[in-house]
Amino acid sequence: MAAQANTLTTLKARESAMKLKPNIMNLREFIKRHYTTIERCAVELDVSRRTIENYCFRNPSGILKHSGQIIQLDEVEPLQLFDAVAETIEQINENRKHDSVS
């Protein structure tokens, strides 16, 4: 019963958080919007496709070493990149919580 109540509380908190930040994209969405593909992003940043995938799925803060280059793109606000990294970190941590509970 307590676990079920915790789950409901967590779901309500997540829904509430999503309402507060509806325009924040994760890193994959950021890359798609500004580079179109992971491959193009990798070429532009002079790294491998695998490195970009690692940034998206394992270590989002790694892309920040390229922040100087990324914020030079048209229509990129520096905070967009940092928000995308933070959102991705939150999603990864949320997935880890769900995996450890299962």
PyMOL CGO cylinders between C-alpha atoms (Angstrom):
from pymol import cmd
from pymol.cgo import CYLINDER

trace = [
    CYLINDER, 0.00, 0.00, 0.00, 2.77, 2.45, 0.93, 0.3, 1, 1, 1, 1, 1, 1,
    CYLINDER, 2.77, 2.45, 0.93, 4.68, 1.64, -2.27, 0.3, 1, 1, 1, 1, 1, 1,
    CYLINDER, 4.68, 1.64, -2.27, 1.56, 2.30, -4.32, 0.3, 1, 1, 1, 1, 1, 1,
    CYLINDER, 1.56, 2.30, -4.32, 1.05, 5.65, -2.57, 0.3, 1, 1, 1, 1, 1, 1,
    CYLINDER, 1.05, 5.65, -2.57, 4.69, 6.54, -3.27, 0.3, 1, 1, 1, 1, 1, 1,
    CYLINDER, 4.69, 6.54, -3.27, 4.24, 5.68, -6.94, 0.3, 1, 1, 1, 1, 1, 1,
    CYLINDER, 4.24, 5.68, -6.94, 1.16, 7.88, -7.20, 0.3, 1, 1, 1, 1, 1, 1,
    CYLINDER, 1.16, 7.88, -7.20, 2.95, 10.74, -5.46, 0.3, 1, 1, 1, 1, 1, 1,
    CYLINDER, 2.95, 10.74, -5.46, 5.92, 10.36, -7.81, 0.3, 1, 1, 1, 1, 1, 1,
    CYLINDER, 5.92, 10.36, -7.81, 3.66, 10.33, -10.86, 0.3, 1, 1, 1, 1, 1, 1,
    CYLINDER, 3.66, 10.33, -10.86, 1.83, 13.44, -9.67, 0.3, 1, 1, 1, 1, 1, 1,
    CYLINDER, 1.83, 13.44, -9.67, 5.13, 15.20, -8.99, 0.3, 1, 1, 1, 1, 1, 1,
    CYLINDER, 5.13, 15.20, -8.99, 6.44, 14.28, -12.45, 0.3, 1, 1, 1, 1, 1, 1,
    CYLINDER, 6.44, 14.28, -12.45, 3.22, 15.48, -14.13, 0.3, 1, 1, 1, 1, 1, 1,
    CYLINDER, 3.22, 15.48, -14.13, 3.42, 18.71, -12.16, 0.3, 1, 1, 1, 1, 1, 1,
    CYLINDER, 3.42, 18.71, -12.16, 7.06, 19.22, -13.12, 0.3, 1, 1, 1, 1, 1, 1,
    CYLINDER, 7.06, 19.22, -13.12, 6.25, 18.63, -16.77, 0.3, 1, 1, 1, 1, 1, 1,
    CYLINDER, 6.25, 18.63, -16.77, 3.57, 21.33, -16.62, 0.3, 1, 1, 1, 1, 1, 1,
    CYLINDER, 3.57, 21.33, -16.62, 6.12, 23.77, -15.19, 0.3, 1, 1, 1, 1, 1, 1,
    CYLINDER, 6.12, 23.77, -15.19, 8.71, 23.11, -17.91, 0.3, 1, 1, 1, 1, 1, 1,
    CYLINDER, 8.71, 23.11, -17.91, 6.81, 22.23, -21.07, 0.3, 1, 1, 1, 1, 1, 1,
    CYLINDER, 6.81, 22.23, -21.07, 9.38, 23.71, -23.49, 0.3, 1, 1, 1, 1, 1, 1,
    CYLINDER, 9.38, 23.71, -23.49, 12.50, 22.03, -22.12, 0.3, 1, 1, 1, 1, 1, 1,
    CYLINDER, 12.50, 22.03, -22.12, 13.88, 19.45, -24.50, 0.3, 1, 1, 1, 1, 1, 1,
    CYLINDER, 13.88, 19.45, -24.50, 16.31, 16.68, -23.75, 0.3, 1, 1, 1, 1, 1, 1,
    CYLINDER, 16.31, 16.68, -23.75, 19.69, 16.40, -25.45, 0.3, 1, 1, 1, 1, 1, 1,
    CYLINDER, 19.69, 16.40, -25.45, 18.47, 14.15, -28.27, 0.3, 1, 1, 1, 1, 1, 1,
    CYLINDER, 18.47, 14.15, -28.27, 15.73, 16.65, -29.10, 0.3, 1, 1, 1, 1, 1, 1,
    CYLINDER, 15.73, 16.65, -29.10, 18.23, 19.50, -28.91, 0.3, 1, 1, 1, 1, 1, 1,
    CYLINDER, 18.23, 19.50, -28.91, 20.55, 17.70, -31.33, 0.3, 1, 1, 1, 1, 1, 1,
    CYLINDER, 20.55, 17.70, -31.33, 17.70, 16.90, -33.69, 0.3, 1, 1, 1, 1, 1, 1,
    CYLINDER, 17.70, 16.90, -33.69, 16.52, 20.51, -33.69, 0.3, 1, 1, 1, 1, 1, 1,
    CYLINDER, 16.52, 20.51, -33.69, 19.93, 22.10, -34.22, 0.3, 1, 1, 1, 1, 1, 1,
    CYLINDER, 19.93, 22.10, -34.22, 21.87, 19.44, -36.15, 0.3, 1, 1, 1, 1, 1, 1,
    CYLINDER, 21.87, 19.44, -36.15, 19.10, 17.33, -37.72, 0.3, 1, 1, 1, 1, 1, 1,
    CYLINDER, 19.10, 17.33, -37.72, 20.96, 14.04, -37.10, 0.3, 1, 1, 1, 1, 1, 1,
    CYLINDER, 20.96, 14.04, -37.10, 23.40, 12.53, -34.65, 0.3, 1, 1, 1, 1, 1, 1,
    CYLINDER, 23.40, 12.53, -34.65, 25.78, 11.92, -37.55, 0.3, 1, 1, 1, 1, 1, 1,
    CYLINDER, 25.78, 11.92, -37.55, 25.80, 15.58, -38.56, 0.3, 1, 1, 1, 1, 1, 1,
    CYLINDER, 25.80, 15.58, -38.56, 26.32, 16.62, -34.95, 0.3, 1, 1, 1, 1, 1, 1,
    CYLINDER, 26.32, 16.62, -34.95, 29.28, 14.25, -34.70, 0.3, 1, 1, 1, 1, 1, 1,
    CYLINDER, 29.28, 14.25, -34.70, 30.86, 15.67, -37.86, 0.3, 1, 1, 1, 1, 1, 1,
    CYLINDER, 30.86, 15.67, -37.86, 30.30, 19.27, -36.75, 0.3, 1, 1, 1, 1, 1, 1,
    CYLINDER, 30.30, 19.27, -36.75, 31.81, 18.61, -33.32, 0.3, 1, 1, 1, 1, 1, 1,
    CYLINDER, 31.81, 18.61, -33.32, 34.60, 16.44, -34.76, 0.3, 1, 1, 1, 1, 1, 1,
    CYLINDER, 34.60, 16.44, -34.76, 33.75, 13.39, -32.65, 0.3, 1, 1, 1, 1, 1, 1,
    CYLINDER, 33.75, 13.39, -32.65, 32.37, 9.94, -33.42, 0.3, 1, 1, 1, 1, 1, 1,
    CYLINDER, 32.37, 9.94, -33.42, 28.71, 9.07, -33.67, 0.3, 1, 1, 1, 1, 1, 1,
    CYLINDER, 28.71, 9.07, -33.67, 29.22, 6.82, -30.66, 0.3, 1, 1, 1, 1, 1, 1,
    CYLINDER, 29.22, 6.82, -30.66, 30.48, 9.78, -28.61, 0.3, 1, 1, 1, 1, 1, 1,
    CYLINDER, 30.48, 9.78, -28.61, 27.28, 11.70, -29.37, 0.3, 1, 1, 1, 1, 1, 1,
    CYLINDER, 27.28, 11.70, -29.37, 25.22, 8.64, -28.42, 0.3, 1, 1, 1, 1, 1, 1,
    CYLINDER, 25.22, 8.64, -28.42, 27.12, 8.44, -25.13, 0.3, 1, 1, 1, 1, 1, 1,
    CYLINDER, 27.12, 8.44, -25.13, 26.31, 12.09, -24.48, 0.3, 1, 1, 1, 1, 1, 1,
    CYLINDER, 26.31, 12.09, -24.48, 22.62, 11.37, -25.12, 0.3, 1, 1, 1, 1, 1, 1,
    CYLINDER, 22.62, 11.37, -25.12, 22.28, 8.15, -23.15, 0.3, 1, 1, 1, 1, 1, 1,
    CYLINDER, 22.28, 8.15, -23.15, 25.06, 7.93, -20.54, 0.3, 1, 1, 1, 1, 1, 1,
    CYLINDER, 25.06, 7.93, -20.54, 26.98, 11.15, -19.91, 0.3, 1, 1, 1, 1, 1, 1,
    CYLINDER, 26.98, 11.15, -19.91, 25.04, 14.23, -21.03, 0.3, 1, 1, 1, 1, 1, 1,
    CYLINDER, 25.04, 14.23, -21.03, 27.41, 16.66, -19.33, 0.3, 1, 1, 1, 1, 1, 1,
    CYLINDER, 27.41, 16.66, -19.33, 30.19, 15.47, -21.64, 0.3, 1, 1, 1, 1, 1, 1,
    CYLINDER, 30.19, 15.47, -21.64, 28.76, 17.56, -24.46, 0.3, 1, 1, 1, 1, 1, 1,
    CYLINDER, 28.76, 17.56, -24.46, 29.42, 20.71, -22.45, 0.3, 1, 1, 1, 1, 1, 1,
    CYLINDER, 29.42, 20.71, -22.45, 33.09, 20.59, -23.47, 0.3, 1, 1, 1, 1, 1, 1,
    CYLINDER, 33.09, 20.59, -23.47, 31.77, 21.59, -26.91, 0.3, 1, 1, 1, 1, 1, 1,
    CYLINDER, 31.77, 21.59, -26.91, 29.51, 24.34, -25.57, 0.3, 1, 1, 1, 1, 1, 1,
    CYLINDER, 29.51, 24.34, -25.57, 31.59, 27.16, -27.05, 0.3, 1, 1, 1, 1, 1, 1,
    CYLINDER, 31.59, 27.16, -27.05, 31.12, 25.68, -30.51, 0.3, 1, 1, 1, 1, 1, 1,
    CYLINDER, 31.12, 25.68, -30.51, 27.46, 24.76, -30.01, 0.3, 1, 1, 1, 1, 1, 1,
    CYLINDER, 27.46, 24.76, -30.01, 26.30, 28.17, -28.84, 0.3, 1, 1, 1, 1, 1, 1,
    CYLINDER, 26.30, 28.17, -28.84, 27.76, 29.68, -32.01, 0.3, 1, 1, 1, 1, 1, 1,
    CYLINDER, 27.76, 29.68, -32.01, 24.93, 28.03, -33.97, 0.3, 1, 1, 1, 1, 1, 1,
    CYLINDER, 24.93, 28.03, -33.97, 22.08, 30.24, -35.10, 0.3, 1, 1, 1, 1, 1, 1,
    CYLINDER, 22.08, 30.24, -35.10, 19.07, 30.24, -32.78, 0.3, 1, 1, 1, 1, 1, 1,
    CYLINDER, 19.07, 30.24, -32.78, 20.91, 28.58, -29.87, 0.3, 1, 1, 1, 1, 1, 1,
    CYLINDER, 20.91, 28.58, -29.87, 20.68, 30.25, -26.50, 0.3, 1, 1, 1, 1, 1, 1,
    CYLINDER, 20.68, 30.25, -26.50, 23.35, 29.01, -24.07, 0.3, 1, 1, 1, 1, 1, 1,
    CYLINDER, 23.35, 29.01, -24.07, 20.72, 28.08, -21.49, 0.3, 1, 1, 1, 1, 1, 1,
    CYLINDER, 20.72, 28.08, -21.49, 18.98, 25.81, -24.00, 0.3, 1, 1, 1, 1, 1, 1,
    CYLINDER, 18.98, 25.81, -24.00, 22.01, 23.55, -24.08, 0.3, 1, 1, 1, 1, 1, 1,
    CYLINDER, 22.01, 23.55, -24.08, 22.37, 23.50, -20.30, 0.3, 1, 1, 1, 1, 1, 1,
    CYLINDER, 22.37, 23.50, -20.30, 18.64, 22.86, -19.84, 0.3, 1, 1, 1, 1, 1, 1,
    CYLINDER, 18.64, 22.86, -19.84, 18.78, 20.00, -22.37, 0.3, 1, 1, 1, 1, 1, 1,
    CYLINDER, 18.78, 20.00, -22.37, 21.71, 18.45, -20.49, 0.3, 1, 1, 1, 1, 1, 1,
    CYLINDER, 21.71, 18.45, -20.49, 19.91, 18.85, -17.13, 0.3, 1, 1, 1, 1, 1, 1,
    CYLINDER, 19.91, 18.85, -17.13, 16.71, 17.34, -18.55, 0.3, 1, 1, 1, 1, 1, 1,
    CYLINDER, 16.71, 17.34, -18.55, 18.62, 14.36, -19.94, 0.3, 1, 1, 1, 1, 1, 1,
    CYLINDER, 18.62, 14.36, -19.94, 20.36, 13.80, -16.60, 0.3, 1, 1, 1, 1, 1, 1,
    CYLINDER, 20.36, 13.80, -16.60, 16.96, 13.83, -14.88, 0.3, 1, 1, 1, 1, 1, 1,
    CYLINDER, 16.96, 13.83, -14.88, 15.59, 11.32, -17.38, 0.3, 1, 1, 1, 1, 1, 1,
    CYLINDER, 15.59, 11.32, -17.38, 18.57, 9.01, -16.99, 0.3, 1, 1, 1, 1, 1, 1,
    CYLINDER, 18.57, 9.01, -16.99, 18.28, 9.16, -13.19, 0.3, 1, 1, 1, 1, 1, 1,
    CYLINDER, 18.28, 9.16, -13.19, 14.54, 8.52, -13.38, 0.3, 1, 1, 1, 1, 1, 1,
    CYLINDER, 14.54, 8.52, -13.38, 15.14, 5.48, -15.59, 0.3, 1, 1, 1, 1, 1, 1,
    CYLINDER, 15.14, 5.48, -15.59, 17.73, 4.18, -13.13, 0.3, 1, 1, 1, 1, 1, 1,
    CYLINDER, 17.73, 4.18, -13.13, 15.24, 4.52, -10.26, 0.3, 1, 1, 1, 1, 1, 1,
    CYLINDER, 15.24, 4.52, -10.26, 12.64, 2.57, -12.21, 0.3, 1, 1, 1, 1, 1, 1,
    CYLINDER, 12.64, 2.57, -12.21, 15.17, -0.11, -13.14, 0.3, 1, 1, 1, 1, 1, 1,
    CYLINDER, 15.17, -0.11, -13.14, 16.30, -0.55, -9.52, 0.3, 1, 1, 1, 1, 1, 1,
    CYLINDER, 16.30, -0.55, -9.52, 12.69, -0.82, -8.29, 0.3, 1, 1, 1, 1, 1, 1,
    CYLINDER, 12.69, -0.82, -8.29, 11.78, -3.46, -10.87, 0.3, 1, 1, 1, 1, 1, 1,
]
cmd.load_cgo(trace, "trace")
